[in-house]
Amino acid sequence: MSLRLDSDPIDLTAALVDIPSVSGSEVRLADLVEDALITQPHLSVVRDGNNVVARTSFRRTRRVLLAGHLDTVPIADNVPSRRDGDRLYGCGTSDMKSGDAVLLHLAATLTHPAYDLTYVLYDNEEVEADRNGLKRLVDTRRDLLEADLAILMEPTNGQVEAGCQGTLRVRVTVPGRRAHSARGWLGENAIHAAAPLLTRLVRYDPRSVEIDGCTYREGLNAVHIEGGVAGNVIPDACALTVNFRFAPDRSEQEALGHVREVLEPYEVEFLDSAPGALPGLSAPAAAHFITAMGGAPAAKYGWTDVARFAALGIPAVNFGPGDPNLAHTREESVDLALISSTTQALRSYLS
């Protein structure tokens, strides 16, 4: 099998979806992407694990980087892809193989762009940060990521989304005392004792913050709960994992301090976090791109690798054809017209 990068990006999206690439299993897709890119005479290609980077070297005055992750969340009986009317269904159609298809099509067909271009396809974005392929490139091949503007092909419904939320996870353990369930009054049920904590999360009033005309809405949610010993034992511990999605005007330390304050007096164990990214719309390269795309930018809900580029001082935006509201769902799909219009918009800008 081979990938036809010069084919219609809609067909290319379907071909990418039909190649399973759940996080940690991207090697086959990375092989096919590398094989297709190395046939393009205007590109130099570097393979780093399951990261594939292709670059032009025309000595233009500016360089634009386009990036997309190769991995998907676990498949939910939605591979291979299928078309139904004006939509393509399947795992990764929205997040973000439609964006990858646009990127790869442009890599093959933009042979004389207005800017030097870098195309980055990377692995393990949908899992813990330590496995993220782009993080590995930042740590070991920073030179490959030099650019005046980075465009993340994350799902945005074909509009520019600026910055991103930060994310933080903590664990809260509620104690109890074991007893035989037939004599429950002799124990203290830790699961029951977690009820006030859950109520506090239900009643939490999230903050909305406007930054550079983009409104970021925060959220504090329990995302996992575990407890119980056996069917006849009063549990002596119940643990909740809580996720805080915070606006990019907070640092990670400030976000953790806020969570501790909200959950006091419960003991909070820090698990992991990643910083958000401010919109950065005042950067000339970002402002030029937004003007070229037309329309007002919106805030990015969710964390994306825009934050990595922001940390490097590289202006970055999210722009892709997928629908973020359908990402990771069993019904994941993409509007075919958005694949075409996103491709055309980027071709016009980069030409």
Secondary structure as UniProt FT lines:
FT   TURN            5..6
FT   HELIX           9..17
FT   TURN            23..24
FT   HELIX           27..37
FT   TURN            38..39
FT   TURN            41..42
FT   STRAND          44..48
FT   TURN            49..50
FT   STRAND          51..55
FT   STRAND          63..69
FT   STRAND          82..84
FT   TURN            85..86
FT   STRAND          87..89
FT   TURN            91..92
FT   HELIX           93..97
FT   HELIX           98..109
FT   STRAND          116..122
FT   HELIX           129..131
FT   HELIX           133..140
FT   HELIX           142..145
FT   STRAND          149..152
FT   TURN            157..158
FT   STRAND          161..162
FT   STRAND          166..175
FT   STRAND          179..180
FT   HELIX           181..186
FT   HELIX           190..193
FT   HELIX           195..202
FT   STRAND          208..211
FT   TURN            212..213
FT   STRAND          214..217
FT   STRAND          219..227
FT   TURN            231..232
FT   STRAND          233..234
FT   STRAND          237..246
FT   TURN            248..249
FT   HELIX           252..263
FT   TURN            264..265
FT   STRAND          268..274
FT   TURN            281..282
FT   HELIX           284..293
FT   STRAND          298..299
FT   HELIX           306..311
FT   TURN            312..313
FT   STRAND          316..318
FT   HELIX           324..326
FT   TURN            327..328
FT   TURN            330..331
FT   STRAND          333..335
FT   HELIX           336..350
//
